């Protein structure tokens, strides 16, 4: 079986993942983010998990080390992470959508075995990007299972970060170039490595 066919099969199954897994609680889990690490509004965060979805993304993203990304926001004085994610419902029947989670959950060892915090060069741009992300969460924006970068009514994880920073006036990366052909989807999208390689972001800590 060719590598391209393996990628297509894995990504197709990844799209079906919400149908075949449930949501576990966070009791007994630990956060892999070091206690001394600090988050600032607008930080772009990355994680790599050990599950099927993470392996599928990493297989597709040959230049990447991470399988998911999010953006830090300030919610009533508390740093939270907004991210677009499938297969992590907060309750039975919850739609795949843009979510806002505590860092302890985002970096829980249920979802992550490695992570990184990257900081933008301009705090004012970062603030505007975080405002966009927070509005996307409050609008209950759905996850884009078509990975259609031209459709901003739904968002996938890297698209959320790209669009947030565009709103702030900065392009983190160029046009999407990763092309996939699935049974129900033909798409060109951004992957985590596109964000991670952005010269506008500086790595603060990886763990």
C-alpha positions, -999 to +999 in steps of 0.1 A: +000+000+000+014+034-010+021+061+016-005+084-001-032+057+002-023+051+039-027+089+045-061+089+027-074+060+047-061+074+080-076+108+073-109+093+063-110+073+095-100+105+115-131+122+101-152+094+114-135+094+148-163+113+167-186+083+158-163+057+173-149+073+204-164+088+236-154+115+259-134+106+290-132+127+321-101+143+334-100+127+368-066+111+375-050+128+346-020+151+347-010+182+328+022+178+308+028+216+308+055+225+333+042+244+364+067+272+357+054+278+322+034+310+317+008+318+290+001+352+275-029+363+255-024+354+218+002+327+224-001+299+198+001+265+215+008+231+200+004+196+212+012+161+200-009+132+211-004+094+211-038+085+197-050+076+163-059+111+152-025+125+161-007+097+142-029+105+112-020+142+112+017+135+118+017+110+089+002+137+067+024+165+080+059+151+073+077+183+084+057+186+116+062+176+152+026+184+164-008+173+156-030+201+170-029+238+177-048+265+196-046+301+208-045+315+243-073+340+253-081+359+284-115+349+298-124+371+328-088+373+338-081+335+334-059+322+306-078+297+285-071+279+252-095+282+223-092+255+196-112+239+169-113+201+175-133+170+166-141+141+189-138+159+222-174+166+233-181+182+266-214+163+269-234+137+250-246+151+218-221+180+218-212+191+183-176+192+170-169+229+174-145+256+185-140+250+222-124+269+251-105+247+276-083+251+306-046+246+298-047+217+322-072+200+299-057+210+266-023+197+277-037+167+297-019+135+291-052+121+277-046+143+247-009+152+247+025+136+252+044+167+239+037+204+237+051+238+229+042+275+236+050+300+209+047+338+213+039+364+187+062+394+182+035+421+188+013+420+219-014+443+203-017+419+173-019+390+197-047+407+216-067+412+184-061+376+173-073+364+207-105+385+204-113+368+171-107+334+186-129+342+216-157+354+193-155+322+173-159+302+205-189+324+217-206+319+183-204+282+187-185+279+154-186+244+141-156+223+133-149+222+095-148+185+086-144+195+049-111+213+058-122+240+034-099+270+040-121+292+019-152+287+041-148+307+074-183+298+086-167+266+100-131+263+111-105+235+116-077+239+141-049+255+121-074+276+102-087+291+134-052+304+143-045+316+108-078+335+106-073+350+141-040+365+132-052+377+098-078+396+118-050+410+138-032+421+106-006+394+103-002+365+080+014+337+099+019+316+068+012+315+031-017+300+013-026+263+022-006+238+002-013+204+017-036+186-007-057+156+003-081+134-017-105+115+004-137+095-005-159+125+004-134+154+005-109+169-019-092+197+000-061+218+004-054+229+040-030+242+065-012+218+089+004+225+123+039+227+108+028+257+087+021+277+119+051+263+138+075+275+111+061+310+110+089+336+115+063+357+134+062+332+163+090+326+189+093+294+208+090+300+245+091+265+259+086+230+246+079+199+268 
